Each structure stands twice: as structure tokens, then as C-alpha cells.
Amino acid sequence: MNRFKVILNPTSNKGGAEKLLPEIQQELSNLSLDFEIVRTEYPGHAIELAYQAAMDGFHVVAAGGDGTCNEVLNGLMLSRAAGNGKVTMGVIPIGRGNDFNYSMGNKVQWHECCKVLADGKTHKIDVGCVKGGLYPEGRYFGNGVGIGFDAVVGFIAAKQRLTGFLGYLVAALRTMALYSPAPVVEVNLEGETLSQPSLMVTIMNGTRLGGGFMIAPKGNPSDGQFDLCIAREVSRPKILYLITKFMQGTQYAHPAVVGRKSKKMTIKALKGSLPVHADGETIAVECPEITIELLPKQIDLFLPE
């Protein structure tokens, strides 16, 4: 019988995840699932818990937000590196943005995601690895890496009381007043190099960041390629205009924005430095260079059929 280890981050959504614990327990019991729930106790704890749960043969479920999902994903990838050939992940989205869950094509409401676990259908997804900053040996990610404006927005949003898309939108407006001038960035792709002052460079395995910004509206986490969104430096009024385009997923019609696809890349700061996040987790506040690589079909993720 399938066994589920649910790793719940009680601090997700400013403590809202802890309040939902009795309801989650009831929902999983109603679905007749064989499950255990364990709470995280400190940053990085979900990595350890997910690793051990995978090695013990559990399906591992992240109950929290994007940070919790990222830690669970990293624990599962470490389990693979230790010789575990197949790792299975589920998500109960009870965080602020829940971008990973949305970007992978899962249900939006957490009750429905519990039913997805019970249905038992999985789909293999790609995983990215970013090296640099605080993680010279590498940090795995499932949804996306943001460099520049996008990363600073995430840093500011994490310190605010506001949650969800509204919190990211307010953080984006605040970042407009802080992020200047943009660094001169060199993006080395497979067979192409781009150099320019760049407002942001975002590398997507999924589709959405910031609780509602459609960075890669046609992104596919199982196609073996990243979708890159590269925006050159523009004036502050034009940043505000671009924000509205990112909300609609129509930014590629703007001349300041270009899209590319690649499996591997190196991004360097020729002038200035790179603030970087991966799935909302800080990779670097400032760093000179990062490398990113896609690893195809690494994790079996519970998804709707």
C-alpha cells in the first residue's frame, strides 16, 4: 500500500499552515490514505526529512509554500544521488504564492490536491540545478530562478506582512525605487551569447512566479528545456508598464523583452552584481556569476490525470 510522509511547514503563509493541520489530517483520513505528518522545526529541516522519508520508501508530500516545496525537492534529489532510483513527490499548497504547485499543472485548492494524491497518478518532471553564491556545489529547483529585479522583489516580499500576489505586487512597486542602475549581464547559452544592461533574467522550468506573474506562459516542466525571459533595462515608468504585461503573460510583445530556450547556461555580471533566487529561496544577494543546468525527468510528481 502507498505510504505518504507529509512534511508540513507550520510557519508557511505567516503561520496559516499550522492552523490548517487538523483539516488536512481529516481530509487525508477521509480519503483513506496511509499517511504520517511531521512538522519542520528549522530552515533546511524539510530537506533532511524528505531525504530520509524517500530512503524509507515513502511518497513525500510538501505541505506549505514554495520554500517548503523547494526543500522537499532538494531532499528527494539528494536521495536520488544516494542511489534511490525513483522518488515521488506530492504537494498540499498552503503557502503564500504556491507558484511551484500551479506551474507544475496541479489543482489550485489544497483539498483538491489531497484528492490528487488519492488518485495516484504521477508525471515525471524536470529539475534544475543552480551553482553559485551561497551554493557553489549547487541547489536544486523545480520552478524557476530569478536574477536581478525579480530576485529583489522576492527578497522584499519575504519581509512584508502581505501575502500572495498582492504582497509580490507591492514588493515590485517598492523595488522600482531601489533597483537602479541595472547590472550589465552576459548570458551564455548553447550557441549564443547576449550582453546588455538587464532589468531581469528569469530561467523557468514552470510558468509562474510571484503568485501571478506569468513569466513563461508556455512553459512545460517536462519538455527538457528551460524558458528564459530576458528584459533589458528600461525607465521606471516603463517598468510599471512591463509589470502589467507580466501579469497577463504578454511581455514578449514588448521590444525590451526577449525569450530563449536552453538546457544549460552561465550568467555573468560584467558590471554590477547579480541578486539571485531559486523558487523564492535566496541563492545570492550579490554574486559575479552563476551556472544553471536542466536535469530531465527526475521526479515523479502527483498530478491530475
Secondary structure, DSSP 8 states (H G I E B T S, - for coil): --EEEEEE-TTGGGGHHHHTHHHHHHHHHHTT-EEEEEE--STTHHHHHHHHHHHTT-EEEEEESHHHHHHHHHHHHHHHHTT----EEEEEE-SSS-HHHHHTT--SSHHHHHHHHHHT-EEEEEEEEEEETTEEEEEEESSEEEEEHHHHHHHHHHTSS--HHHHHHHHHHHHHTT--S--EEEEEETTEEEEEEEEEEEEESSS-BTTTB-S-TT--TTSS-EEEEEEE---HHHHHHHHHHHHHT-GGGSTTEEEEEESEEEEEEEES---EEETTEEEESS-SEEEEEEEEEEEEEE---
